[in-house]
Amino acid sequence: MRERRASRLGSPASPRGIAVCFFALSIALTAGRAGARVLPEMAPLELTLAAGSTLGVNGAPGKGGAAASLGLAWPFAKRWAFGGALFAQDLGTGFTDLRDPNTGALLGTVAEIHRWSFGGEWRAEATLRQTRRLRWLWGAGFGYGREERDQRGEVNDAVSGVTASTAGTVLWQSPNGQAVGASVAYRQAFVDREADRERPTRWVTATLEWRWRAISKD
C-alpha cells in the first residue's frame, strides 16, 4: 500500500472535504426519495445516523475516541438491503507532560499525537429476526479509507487503503418509520505498517443508531 505525506496545502481530511462527502450523500437521499415517488413499487430507502466511540484500537496511542457514520440502504429482498455509508472514527490521542524550559517544573499535560480514520464503504445487511417492535441485523462492509496522524494540529503522516467491516445491530421500531438501537462493529484496515509500526489496522466501534424509512400512507 502506498504511503503519502500530507502537505501544508491541505489533505482529504479537511473539513471542506468531509462536508462535500456528506453533501453528496444528502443529494443521493433526495434523489432516492424522488425515485420512490416515480416508482412506487420500490421499497423505500432507509437512512441511518450513528454516533458512539471506538474501542480496542491496536495501534498507538490506541485510546479510541468518537465515531460517527451516515448511511443509506436499499431493501432489495424481504430480508436483505444494500447501500453505502460514510464514516469518521477517532483512533486516539496521546498526551505528554508540558514543563517549564527553565526550571523543569511540570506545567500540565498537552495533546501530542492524534490519529483518526475516515472513508466510505458499500454495505450489505441481513435481517436475522424481526418482531412487531424489534429487529436483529447483521451486516458487512467493504470500501476505502484513509488514516491520518497529526501532531498538535499539523498532519505529518497519512496512508490510504481498503477497509472491511462487520456489525451486529438491534433496533426498536416505531410505527412511523423511525427506529433506534445499538450496534457493535469490527473494522479491519489493510494499510502498510512498514513506515510506522504503531499505525492502527483494526478496531471496534460501539454506537447508538437512529434510522428512518418513509412509510406509505396509502
Summary of the structure (lengths in Angstrom):
residues: 218
radius of gyration: 20.1
end to end distance: 52.1
largest distance: 76.4
contacts: 651
relative contact order: 0.20
helix: 11%
strand: 61%
